[in-house]
Amino acid sequence: MNTHNMELLREKAAQNGPLCIGLDTDPSYIPSSLLRKFPSKAEAVFSYNKAIISRIGDSACCCKVQIAYYEALGIEGMKAYSKTLKELKDSGIIAISDVKRGDIAATAGAYARAHFSGDFESDIITVNPYMGFDTLSPFTEYCAEGKALFVLLRTSNPGMKDIENLDLTAGGKVLDRVGSELLRLSGEFKERFPEAKCSPVGAVVGCTEEADALSLREKYPDVFFLIPGYGAQGGAARIAASLLGKAGGTVNSSRGILCAWKKDSACLEKEANGTVSIDDIADAAIKAAYEAKADLLGAKNEVWG
């Protein structure tokens, strides 16, 4: 394979804009009157996901599927997760599986097989490096075959200061040490994929901290970013835009899109009289997606021209 999935995502983001639609679909995000019409919560979740996927068009460059919401629904939820990934693949939409796996030796290898092949196969997954960089090796082996990773670098939660932002006696911060490994891997994969403009190993960089956004973007010019925190988590478009230069990135929005129907007067009226449909809430979601795309592109133009 002469390219990898992160490069394909970078190209799609350049074409469709940087928005990533987060299918972190909790049943509570679906109107209660509609939820009751399905045999199970898992079936309602998949039906909503499918309706959104069929409408994405050029509103977004990819979808991120957070596995925790599906695990919480048990076996039926994991079936909905698998079907959602298959629906994305069949629709030609790049899938990021937000699984944040990170373990040692054979266990890491099993996680890699689980999420890069079989029932839960995805294009790109998130991984946690904080048990050591050897935990990344089983995943990066798949990158040589075209898969891709997002490694946690600077996350969007307030608790990132507890570990990621700690000072090291050797200088710099913990996240800088993770970043140095990303740069090393980027150099290795440059030889494997010389035509690609980004590494198959990207970074998760939240957009809730403005102070170092531009400096992080400058430090890792060939690393594509997955940018959480925009919208419901309080991250501003201008901060997200600061992270979109160089190799670029994709900005995730989940609740702001999945729950858009709650701010739609027509949907609320239908919910009140029990006639709201999956199509109604999916239409509201995609309308919100286009609005988020426009917001992000506007901010990007202001920052980068």
Backbone hydrogen bonds, N-H to C=O, Kabsch-Sander energy under -0.5 kcal/mol:
donor,donor_aa,acceptor,acceptor_aa,energy
5,N,146,G,-2.9
8,L,4,H,-1.9
9,L,5,N,-2.1
10,R,6,M,-2.6
11,E,7,E,-2.4
12,K,8,L,-2.1
13,A,9,L,-2.7
14,A,10,R,-1.9
15,Q,11,E,-1.5
16,N,12,K,-3.4
17,G,13,A,-1.7
20,C,251,V,-2.9
21,I,62,C,-2.2
22,G,20,C,-0.6
22,G,253,S,-2.7
23,L,21,I,-0.7
23,L,64,K,-3.1
24,D,22,G,-1.0
25,T,23,L,-1.4
26,D,24,D,-1.1
29,Y,26,D,-2.4
30,I,27,P,-1.8
34,L,31,P,-0.6
35,L,31,P,-2.7
36,R,32,S,-1.7
37,K,34,L,-1.6
38,F,35,L,-1.5
44,A,40,S,-1.7
45,V,41,K,-2.5
46,F,42,A,-2.4
47,S,43,E,-2.2
48,Y,44,A,-2.2
49,N,45,V,-2.7
50,K,46,F,-3.0
51,A,47,S,-2.0
52,I,48,Y,-2.2
53,I,49,N,-2.9
54,S,50,K,-2.1
55,R,52,I,-1.5
56,I,52,I,-0.7
56,I,53,I,-0.8
59,S,56,I,-2.7
61,C,19,L,-2.8
62,C,19,L,-0.8
63,C,94,I,-2.2
64,K,21,I,-1.9
65,V,96,I,-3.0
66,Q,64,K,-0.6
67,I,65,V,-0.7
67,I,98,D,-1.3
69,Y,66,Q,-1.0
70,Y,66,Q,-0.5
70,Y,67,I,-1.0
71,E,67,I,-2.5
72,A,68,A,-2.0
73,L,70,Y,-1.2
74,G,71,E,-2.0
77,G,73,L,-0.8
78,M,74,G,-2.0
79,K,75,I,-1.8
80,A,76,E,-1.9
81,Y,77,G,-2.1
82,S,78,M,-2.4
83,K,79,K,-2.5
84,T,80,A,-2.1
85,L,81,Y,-2.2
86,K,82,S,-2.1
87,E,83,K,-2.4
88,L,84,T,-2.1
89,K,85,L,-2.3
90,D,86,K,-2.8
91,S,87,E,-1.5
92,G,89,K,-1.4
93,I,88,L,-2.7
94,I,61,C,-0.5
96,I,63,C,-2.8
97,S,95,A,-0.6
97,S,124,I,-3.1
98,D,65,V,-2.3
98,D,96,I,-0.7
99,V,97,S,-1.5
101,R,126,T,-1.3
107,T,104,I,-1.3
108,A,104,I,-1.2
109,G,105,A,-1.8
110,A,106,A,-2.1
111,Y,107,T,-2.2
112,A,108,A,-2.5
113,R,109,G,-2.3
114,A,110,A,-2.4
115,H,111,Y,-1.8
116,F,112,A,-1.5
117,S,113,R,-0.9
120,F,114,A,-0.5
120,F,117,S,-0.7
121,E,118,G,-1.5
122,S,115,H,-1.8
123,D,95,A,-0.8
124,I,95,A,-1.7
125,I,148,A,-1.6
126,T,97,S,-1.7
127,V,150,F,-2.5
128,N,101,R,-2.6
132,G,129,P,-2.2
135,T,132,G,-1.4
136,L,133,F,-1.5
137,S,133,F,-0.6
137,S,134,D,-0.7
139,F,136,L,-1.1
140,T,136,L,-2.4
141,E,137,S,-1.7
142,Y,139,F,-1.0
143,C,139,F,-0.8
144,A,140,T,-1.2
145,E,142,Y,-1.1
146,G,143,C,-1.5
147,K,142,Y,-2.0
148,A,123,D,-1.2
149,L,200,P,-2.4
150,F,125,I,-2.3
151,V,202,G,-2.5
152,L,127,V,-2.0
153,L,204,V,-1.6
154,R,204,V,-2.0
160,M,157,N,-1.9
161,K,158,P,-1.4
162,D,159,G,-1.9
163,I,159,G,-0.5
163,I,160,M,-0.7
164,E,160,M,-0.6
165,N,160,M,-1.4
166,L,163,I,-1.7
168,L,172,G,-2.9
171,G,168,L,-1.7
174,V,166,L,-1.9
175,L,164,E,-2.4
177,R,173,K,-1.5
178,V,174,V,-1.9
179,G,175,L,-2.4
180,S,176,D,-1.9
181,E,177,R,-1.3
182,L,178,V,-1.8
183,L,179,G,-2.1
184,R,180,S,-1.9
185,L,181,E,-2.6
186,S,182,L,-2.4
187,G,183,L,-2.0
188,E,184,R,-1.9
189,F,185,L,-2.6
190,K,186,S,-1.2
191,E,187,G,-0.8
191,E,188,E,-0.8
192,R,188,E,-0.9
193,F,189,F,-2.9
196,A,193,F,-1.2
199,S,222,D,-2.3
202,G,149,L,-3.6
202,G,200,P,-0.8
203,A,224,F,-1.9
204,V,151,V,-2.7
205,V,203,A,-0.7
205,V,226,L,-2.4
206,G,154,R,-3.5
207,C,228,P,-2.5
210,E,208,T,-0.5
213,A,210,E,-1.1
216,L,212,D,-2.4
217,R,213,A,-2.0
218,E,214,L,-2.0
219,K,215,S,-2.1
220,Y,216,L,-1.4
223,V,220,Y,-1.5
224,F,222,D,-0.6
225,F,248,G,-1.9
226,L,203,A,-2.9
227,I,225,F,-0.6
227,I,250,T,-3.1
230,Y,252,N,-0.5
231,G,235,G,-1.7
232,A,230,Y,-0.7
234,G,231,G,-2.1
235,G,229,G,-3.1
239,I,236,A,-0.5
240,A,236,A,-2.1
241,A,237,A,-2.8
242,S,238,R,-1.3
243,L,239,I,-0.7
243,L,240,A,-1.3
244,L,241,A,-1.6
247,A,221,P,-1.0
248,G,245,G,-2.5
250,T,225,F,-2.5
251,V,18,P,-2.4
252,N,227,I,-2.0
252,N,250,T,-0.6
253,S,20,C,-2.2
257,I,254,S,-1.3
258,L,254,S,-3.2
259,C,255,R,-2.5
260,A,257,I,-1.5
262,K,259,C,-1.7
263,K,260,A,-2.0
264,D,261,W,-1.5
265,S,263,K,-0.6
268,L,264,D,-2.5
269,E,265,S,-2.1
270,K,266,A,-2.1
271,E,267,C,-2.7
272,A,268,L,-2.0
273,N,269,E,-1.4
274,G,270,K,-0.5
274,G,271,E,-0.7
275,T,270,K,-2.5
276,V,270,K,-0.9
281,I,277,S,-1.9
282,A,278,I,-2.5
283,D,279,D,-2.4
284,A,280,D,-1.8
285,A,281,I,-1.9
286,I,282,A,-2.3
287,K,283,D,-2.1
288,A,284,A,-2.1
289,A,285,A,-1.9
290,Y,286,I,-2.4
291,E,287,K,-1.8
292,A,288,A,-2.5
293,K,289,A,-2.7
294,A,290,Y,-2.3
295,D,291,E,-2.2
296,L,292,A,-2.6
297,L,293,K,-2.7
298,G,294,A,-2.3
299,A,295,D,-2.0
300,K,296,L,-2.6
301,N,297,L,-2.3
302,E,298,G,-1.5
303,V,299,A,-2.0
304,W,300,K,-3.2
305,G,300,K,-0.6
305,G,301,N,-1.4
